[in-house]
Structures are given as C-alpha cells and as structure tokens.
Amino acid sequence: MLESITPLLTDPAAWAALVTLVVMEVVLGIDNLIFISILSNKLPPEHRQRTRRIGIGLALIMRLGLLATIGWIVGLT
C-alpha cells in the first residue's frame, strides 16, 4: 500500500496540484461567503442569520457532494 503512495509523495507535480486545489477551495469558499452575505443582507434583519447558516450549510454539502462524485469518477479509471 505504501509503495503505491510513495511516488506521489515525492513527485513535485503532485504537490503543485495539491497546493493549487487547496488554494482554489479557499478562494471558492471565500467567494461563497461573500455571495451569501450580500444576498442575505437584502433580507429583513430577523431572517439574515438563519439564511446565512442555511446558505453556508448547503454550500458545504454541495461541495462535499461534488468532491465525492469526482473521487468516484476518478476511481472508475
């Protein structure tokens, strides 16, 4: 098992891809927060906090679902 992972750990291209994916996830996460905050500020004050929580929760669920789907697709090959 470790023999199959070792080449990935020593490959600079794999590390560059990982860093790129992490940066993209952070940027997209911040983008989601800004978008949800802008939209929820248009609501009445008593609904804003609940709307933010629901929006962030749904964004997290969607991102995890998409990542799981990508992992499944990669596993097919």
C-alpha positions, 0 to 999 in steps of 0.5 A: 500500500505504501509503495503505491503512495510513495511516488506521489509523495515525492513527485513535485507535480503532485504537490503543485496540484495539491497546493493549487486545489487547496488554494482554489477551495479557499478562494471558492469558499471565500467567494461563497461567503461573500455571495451569501452575505450580500444576498442575505443582507437584502433580507429583513434583519430577523431572517439574515442569520438563519439564511446565512447558516442555511446558505453556508450549510448547503454550500458545504454539502454541495461541495462535499457532494461534488468532491465525492462524485469526482473521487468516484469518477476518478476511481472508475479509471 
